[in-house]
Amino acid sequence: MDIASIRRDYQRAALDETHVDRDPFVQFRKWMDEALQSQVDEPTAIALATADADGAPSVRMVLLKGIDERGFSFFTDYRSRKGRELTENPRAEFCIHWKELERQVRVAGTVEKLSVLESARYFASRPIESCLGAWASLQSSVLGHRKELEDRLEETRQRFGDKVPHPPHWGGFRILPARIEFWQGRPSRLHDRLCYRRLENRWEVVRLSP
Ligand SMILES: Cc1cc2nc3c(=O)[nH]c(=O)nc-3n(C[C@H](O)[C@H](O)[C@H](O)COP(=O)(O)O)c2cc1C
């Protein structure tokens, strides 16, 4: 199969300046709700891009866990590669693709850590196995063998039983957006792209070439 010959024309919908909300958070929620209603697979999975202090990029999937008027949040191990990169260079962009709706959104901005209270609250809502894993795995570090991880998980289980405290090395980050771009696929690659940019105390919307 020649992958160069794979192409698809996008026909489902259009994106028009007169129909989008002036507030990109409202617009994002509207598209997220439509993705949830359409039963899109993994509707909250985002590709999160970070960079180290030299600007070398890295990208991985994480799950979006919160959206409010401040920004977009996700949770991770602060000692991981992304955690270290966001500490030394607190800027990020994520891309979310709802392929069944022929839509993508890109969100870029500065990043802050969630408060310990916010992280602890979310941690307490996770299944116990995920909580144990957060103690047992030093995310992004090299493992000699899978068994090391499994042994550490068992030790963690012995140590905490069914009351797993919130680890200080684990928590959330919030992206405070400066730019949010909504993309709707259109026929013949003439896609619609509306990009919100944050000014002093309002958002400006511009249309970008596809
Ligand atoms: C769909 C999906 C969702 C994921 N969600 C998370 C997440 O919410 N938090 C997280 O730390 N890793 C998540 N991962 C694992 C990351 O992609 C990645 O392997 C891990 O965070 C280590 O990345 P890093 O070494 O760049 O820090 C997810 C992976 C996939 C495929």
The ligand as an SDF file (V2000), in Angstrom:
LIG
                    3D

 31 33  0  0  0  0  0  0  0  0999 V2000
   -4.1300    8.5010   24.7520 C   0  0  0  0  0  0  0  0  0  0  0  0
   -3.0020    8.6970   25.7200 C   0  0  0  0  0  0  0  0  0  0  0  0
   -3.2100    9.4230   26.8780 C   0  0  0  0  0  0  0  0  0  0  0  0
   -2.1750    9.6520   27.7790 C   0  0  0  0  0  0  0  0  0  0  0  0
   -2.4190   10.4200   28.8860 N   0  0  0  0  0  0  0  0  0  0  0  0
   -1.3930   10.7500   29.6990 C   0  0  0  0  0  0  0  0  0  0  0  0
   -1.6090   11.6860   30.7680 C   0  0  0  0  0  0  0  0  0  0  0  0
   -2.7190   12.2180   30.9780 O   0  0  0  0  0  0  0  0  0  0  0  0
   -0.5440   11.9980   31.5580 N   0  0  0  0  0  0  0  0  0  0  0  0
    0.6970   11.4700   31.3430 C   0  0  0  0  0  0  0  0  0  0  0  0
    1.6160   11.7940   32.0970 O   0  0  0  0  0  0  0  0  0  0  0  0
    0.9280   10.5870   30.3260 N   0  0  0  0  0  0  0  0  0  0  0  0
   -0.0850   10.2330   29.5050 C   0  0  0  0  0  0  0  0  0  0  0  0
    0.1440    9.3620   28.4430 N   0  0  0  0  0  0  0  0  0  0  0  0
    1.5240    8.8390   28.2460 C   0  0  0  0  0  0  0  0  0  0  0  0
    2.3620    9.9050   27.5190 C   0  0  0  0  0  0  0  0  0  0  0  0
    2.0400    9.9240   26.1350 O   0  0  0  0  0  0  0  0  0  0  0  0
    3.8750    9.7230   27.6930 C   0  0  0  0  0  0  0  0  0  0  0  0
    4.2720    8.4180   27.3040 O   0  0  0  0  0  0  0  0  0  0  0  0
    4.3470    9.9380   29.1330 C   0  0  0  0  0  0  0  0  0  0  0  0
    3.6430   10.9960   29.7580 O   0  0  0  0  0  0  0  0  0  0  0  0
    5.8500   10.2610   29.1740 C   0  0  0  0  0  0  0  0  0  0  0  0
    6.1170   11.3980   28.3870 O   0  0  0  0  0  0  0  0  0  0  0  0
    7.4600   12.2680   28.5690 P   0  0  0  0  0  0  0  0  0  0  0  0
    8.5940   11.2740   28.7010 O   0  0  0  0  0  0  0  0  0  0  0  0
    7.5780   13.0950   27.3360 O   0  0  0  0  0  0  0  0  0  0  0  0
    7.2950   13.1040   29.8070 O   0  0  0  0  0  0  0  0  0  0  0  0
   -0.8830    9.1150   27.5350 C   0  0  0  0  0  0  0  0  0  0  0  0
   -0.6700    8.3650   26.3590 C   0  0  0  0  0  0  0  0  0  0  0  0
   -1.7130    8.1660   25.4780 C   0  0  0  0  0  0  0  0  0  0  0  0
   -1.4580    7.3880   24.2090 C   0  0  0  0  0  0  0  0  0  0  0  0
  1  2  1  0
  2  3  1  0
  2 30  2  0
  3  4  2  0
  4  5  1  0
  4 28  1  0
  5  6  2  0
  6  7  1  0
  6 13  1  0
  7  8  2  0
  7  9  1  0
  9 10  1  0
 10 11  2  0
 10 12  1  0
 12 13  2  0
 13 14  1  0
 14 15  1  0
 14 28  1  0
 15 16  1  0
 16 17  1  0
 16 18  1  0
 18 19  1  0
 18 20  1  0
 20 21  1  0
 20 22  1  0
 22 23  1  0
 23 24  1  0
 24 25  2  0
 24 26  1  0
 24 27  1  0
 28 29  2  0
 29 30  1  0
 30 31  1  0
M  END
$$$$
